[in-house]
Amino acid sequence: MKTKILKLKFSSNVHFGDGGLTKAQSTFRADTLYSALCIEALGQGSLEKLKELCEGRKVQISDALPFIKDKFYVPKP
């Protein structure tokens, strides 16, 4: 299996967390990322293609973790 690390760079401020703006997290879970991808795919008419890729395990999504330049901050197991 090939693995790729994608660095997400946002052009504006983002907020991750449950509740209001006072409760934030430095990471976001895979289901949150998948939901965002589904919303974007739906808007582009490619939701079925995304679904096929995920169900066929050609695309797998993990939780997003923070990084600075080329240093990744991965939690200890």
ZAMARGU-4260 file (C-alpha; in steps of 0.2 Angstrom, whole numbers, plus 5000, padded with zeros to 4 digits):
<rodrens>
0) 5000/5000/5000 | 5007/5017/4995 | 5005/5031/5009 | 5005/5049/5006 | 5005/5063/5018
5) 4995/5078/5013 | 4998/5095/5022 | 4982/5105/5022 | 4986/5124/5021 | 4971/5135/5024
10) 4969/5152/5015 | 4959/5158/5030 | 4956/5155/5048 | 4948/5138/5053 | 4940/5132/5069
15) 4940/5113/5074 | 4931/5108/5090 | 4914/5104/5097 | 4904/5118/5103 | 4908/5137/5102
20) 4923/5146/5097 | 4930/5145/5115 | 4932/5126/5113 | 4945/5122/5100 | 4956/5107/5096
25) 4973/5107/5087 | 4968/5091/5077 | 4952/5085/5069 | 4946/5068/5066 | 4944/5058/5051
30) 4925/5058/5050 | 4926/5077/5051 | 4938/5077/5036 | 4928/5064/5027 | 4912/5075/5029
35) 4920/5090/5023 | 4926/5081/5007 | 4909/5074/5004 | 4901/5092/5005 | 4914/5098/4992
40) 4912/5082/4981 | 4893/5085/4981 | 4895/5103/4976 | 4906/5097/4961 | 4894/5083/4956
45) 4907/5069/4961 | 4900/5062/4977 | 4898/5045/4969 | 4916/5045/4963 | 4922/5049/4981
50) 4911/5035/4988 | 4918/5023/4976 | 4936/5027/4980 | 4933/5026/4998 | 4923/5010/4997
55) 4936/5002/4986 | 4950/5007/4999 | 4959/5017/4985 | 4957/5032/4997 | 4959/5030/5016
60) 4958/5045/5028 | 4966/5046/5045 | 4964/5059/5058 | 4973/5076/5054 | 4988/5080/5065
65) 4998/5096/5067 | 5014/5100/5059 | 5026/5115/5057 | 5036/5115/5041 | 5043/5097/5039
70) 5041/5092/5058 | 5025/5082/5062 | 5018/5081/5079 | 5011/5063/5081 | 5004/5057/5098
75) 5013/5043/5107 | 5004/5027/5106
</rodrens>
